[in-house]
Amino acid sequence: MNLEEIRIFCLSLPSATEDVKWGQDLTFNIGGKMFCVTGLDGPFGVSFKVKDEEFEELSTSKDIIPAPYVARYKWIHVSDEHRFNKKDWEHYIRQSYDLVRGKLPKKVQAGLD
């Protein structure tokens, strides 16, 4: 998937928003918390949260590294748009969305429904 396809998918998720942070990063958020981040300029790169049990295997595979600054929260950074097929990209982004949404305070979650 290219960045525009990723953007469209992220914004199709319920209550998802987008924002530019740090002057160059396009972030996709749920309840004010990021679930996917990509750069506006430069080479392709997308970061998102994965399940704890997936982090080690994914972050040591080809074209994937622990995401700078947020790896301790089990985020990975994918540097090749062809690393996953469309179905897998959507799976991992949706999973990140669900993981982040699940950690939001109950009051915030209720306001999203």
N, C-alpha and C positions, 0 to 999 in steps of 0.2 A: 504494500500500500504506500502511496506517496503521502506527503504531508497534508495535502488538501483532503484526501480521502480519510485520513486519520482525524482531521479537524471535523469533518462532517459527521463521522461516526461518534466522536466524543460529544458533540453538541446534540446528537440524537438521544443521548441518555437522559432520563428524567431529571429535571432541575439542574442539569449541567450548565456551567457558565464558562466563559473564557476571559482571560485577562493577560495583559503584558506586564511582566515583572522584570525588574533589573534592566530595563531598557531594551532587552534583546530576546527574552524568553516568553514564548506563548504558553500559558498555563491553562489547563482545563480543571475546573473545580466543582466540588459538590459541597454545599454548606460552608463555603469559604475555605475549604481544604483542597489542596492539589491532589489530583489522581493521575495526571499525565502532563508531561512538560516536553516541549520541543523548542529548538532555536529558530528564530526568525531568519537569521542569516547564517551563512557558512555551510559546512557539510551536513548531510542528513544525520539526525540523532534524535531519539525519543527515549524518555525515561518514564518508568512507571513502577508501581509497587507490585510485588509478587508474594505468593504464600511463603512462609518461612521454610517449609520443606522443599520448595522449588529453587530457592535463592542460590544455594551453592552450585547446583548443577547448571543452572542457567548462566550465572555470572562467570563461569569458567569456560563457557562454550564459545565457539567462533562468533566474532562480531558483537559480543556482549561483554560488558564489564560491570562491576558494582558502580552504581551511579555516584558521581562525586557529591559529597556533602550529605547525602541521604542514604548511603548504603547500609548504615546501621539500622535503618528502618525497613530494610529488605527491598530497596529500590534497585532496579537494573537500568543500564543505558544501552540501547541497541543502536549500532552505528551503520547498519545496512538495511535499507528498506525491503530488500528481498530475503532477509533472514527468516521471516515467517510468511506463510501464505495469508491471504485475506482472512480466512476463518480463524487462524491462530492469532493474528493481530487483534481481531475483534474479541476473541476469547480473553487474551491477556489484558487488554484495555478495560473490558467489562469487569474482569476479576479485580483489577486495581480499583475501579470505581466502587465495586461492592465492598472491598476491604476497607477503603477509606470511609465510605458512607456508614459502614457498620461500627466504626470507632467514634462517630459523631455523638455528642450528647443526645439523649433520647428526646429532649425538647426540640433540638435542632432537626432531628430526623422527622419528628412529627410535623414540623412546619413545612417540610419538603413534600409531604404526601398530599 
